[in-house]
């Protein structure tokens, strides 16, 4: 599911935008590491069933966003994926 989410985030970028993809993967890793640390130190305690439900929901939201902004060649649309990577990570 992590790789599927990263693919959903990266699909909007072209090969020449490899630096943005690198930032995206880095932000996902940072976001994921923060949530893992918060969980490991019992600062954040969320039901596993809820998390397992939210994982495909975030993939779906990202996919829908990509489809909506498919025809728009805006940098802002791609920047939203960077934010998704950090928050949903």
C-alpha positions as CSV (number, residue, x, y, z in Angstrom):
1,X,0.0,0.0,0.0
2,X,2.9,2.4,0.6
3,X,4.3,1.9,-2.9
4,X,0.8,2.2,-4.4
5,X,0.3,5.5,-2.6
6,X,3.7,6.8,-3.8
7,X,2.9,5.7,-7.4
8,X,-0.4,7.6,-7.1
9,X,1.5,10.7,-5.9
10,X,4.3,10.4,-8.5
11,X,2.2,9.7,-11.6
12,X,1.6,13.4,-12.3
13,X,5.3,14.1,-12.7
14,X,7.4,13.7,-15.8
15,X,10.9,12.3,-15.9
16,X,12.4,15.8,-16.1
17,X,10.8,16.6,-12.7
18,X,12.9,13.9,-10.9
19,X,13.9,16.5,-8.2
20,X,10.2,17.0,-7.3
21,X,9.7,13.2,-7.1
22,X,12.7,13.0,-4.8
23,X,11.2,15.7,-2.6
24,X,7.9,13.9,-2.7
25,X,9.4,10.6,-1.5
26,X,11.4,12.5,1.1
27,X,8.3,14.3,2.4
28,X,6.4,11.0,2.5
29,X,9.3,9.4,4.5
30,X,9.4,12.3,6.9
31,X,5.6,12.2,7.5
32,X,5.6,8.5,7.9
33,X,8.6,8.6,10.3
34,X,6.8,11.3,12.4
35,X,3.6,9.2,12.7
36,X,5.6,6.1,13.5
37,X,7.6,7.9,16.3
38,X,4.4,9.4,17.7
39,X,2.9,6.0,17.8
40,X,6.0,4.3,19.2
41,X,6.2,6.8,22.1
42,X,2.5,6.4,22.7
43,X,1.9,10.1,22.0
44,X,-0.6,9.3,19.3
45,X,-2.8,6.3,19.8
46,X,-5.2,5.5,16.9
47,X,-7.2,2.3,16.3
48,X,-5.4,0.1,13.8
49,X,-8.7,-0.7,12.1
50,X,-9.2,3.0,11.4
51,X,-5.7,3.4,10.0
52,X,-6.2,0.4,7.7
53,X,-9.4,2.0,6.5
54,X,-7.8,5.4,5.9
55,X,-4.9,4.0,3.9
56,X,-7.0,3.2,0.8
57,X,-9.1,6.3,1.3
58,X,-5.9,8.5,1.0
59,X,-4.9,6.6,-2.1
60,X,-8.4,7.2,-3.5
61,X,-8.3,10.9,-2.6
62,X,-4.9,11.3,-4.3
63,X,-6.1,9.5,-7.4
64,X,-9.3,11.6,-7.7
65,X,-7.3,14.8,-7.2
66,X,-4.9,13.7,-10.0
67,X,-7.8,13.0,-12.3
68,X,-9.5,16.3,-11.6
69,X,-6.3,18.2,-12.3
70,X,-5.2,16.0,-15.2
71,X,-5.8,18.6,-17.9
72,X,-4.4,21.5,-15.9
73,X,-0.7,21.9,-16.2
74,X,-0.4,23.9,-13.1
75,X,2.6,23.7,-10.7
76,X,0.1,24.2,-7.9
77,X,-1.6,20.9,-8.6
78,X,1.7,19.1,-8.4
79,X,2.6,21.0,-5.2
80,X,-0.6,19.6,-3.6
81,X,0.8,16.1,-4.1
82,X,3.9,17.2,-2.0
83,X,1.6,18.2,0.8
84,X,-0.4,15.0,0.5
85,X,2.9,13.1,0.8
86,X,3.8,14.8,4.0
87,X,0.3,14.8,5.6
88,X,-0.8,11.3,4.5
89,X,2.6,9.8,5.0
